[in-house]
């Protein structure tokens, strides 16, 4: 019985530190992905804010086309909708 307990303890002493190391490595990689996702989301948010600011500066969609040089390059749905 004692021999089996010693073998089990030896096995645990070898396997557990390796498993903990692998787990720490996985957590580190996951945290890196999380930080990358956060950075990408912040970048997208900044781009959306810039687009929204430009949208708010656009002329009223109800104004005659000749007043804001409608050349057909920019669809009306992206212009300010009477805000």
C-alpha positions in Angstrom: 0.0 0.0 0.0 2.8 2.4 0.9 4.6 1.6 -2.4 1.5 2.6 -4.4 1.0 5.8 -2.4 4.7 6.7 -3.1 4.3 6.0 -6.8 1.1 8.1 -6.9 2.9 11.0 -5.1 5.8 10.8 -7.4 3.5 10.9 -10.4 1.6 13.8 -9.0 4.9 15.7 -8.2 5.9 15.3 -11.9 2.5 15.9 -13.6 1.0 18.7 -11.5 3.7 21.4 -12.0 3.6 20.7 -15.8 -0.2 21.0 -15.8 0.0 24.3 -13.8 2.6 25.6 -16.3 0.5 24.8 -19.2 -2.6 26.3 -17.6 -0.6 29.5 -16.9 0.5 29.6 -20.5 -3.0 29.2 -21.8 -4.2 32.0 -19.5 -1.4 34.3 -20.7 -2.3 33.7 -24.3 -6.0 34.2 -23.5 -5.2 37.5 -21.8 -3.2 38.6 -24.9 -6.2 37.9 -27.1 -8.4 39.8 -24.7 -6.1 42.8 -24.8 -6.0 42.6 -28.6 -9.8 42.5 -28.8 -10.1 45.5 -26.5 -7.6 47.5 -28.6 -9.5 46.6 -31.8 -12.8 47.6 -30.2 -11.4 50.9 -29.1 -10.1 51.5 -32.6 -13.4 50.7 -34.1 -15.2 52.9 -31.6 -12.9 55.8 -32.6 -13.6 55.2 -36.3 -17.3 55.1 -35.7 -17.1 58.3 -33.7 -15.3 60.0 -36.5 -17.9 58.8 -39.1 -20.7 59.9 -36.8 -19.2 63.3 -36.4 -18.9 63.7 -40.2 -22.5 62.5 -40.5 -23.6 65.1 -38.1 -21.8 67.8 -40.1 -23.4 66.7 -43.3 -26.1 69.0 -44.9 -29.8 68.3 -44.3 -31.2 65.5 -46.5 -34.2 67.7 -47.4 -32.1 70.5 -48.9 -32.0 70.8 -52.7 -29.2 68.7 -54.2 -27.6 71.7 -55.9 -27.0 73.4 -52.6 -24.5 70.8 -51.4 -23.1 69.7 -54.7 -24.8 66.3 -55.1 -22.6 64.5 -57.6 -24.2 61.1 -56.9 -20.9 59.9 -55.3 -22.4 59.9 -51.8 -25.8 58.2 -51.3 -28.4 60.3 -49.6 -28.9 57.7 -46.8 -25.5 58.7 -45.4 -26.5 62.4 -45.1 -28.0 63.9 -42.1 -31.7 63.0 -41.8 -33.2 66.3 -40.6 -31.7 66.3 -37.1 
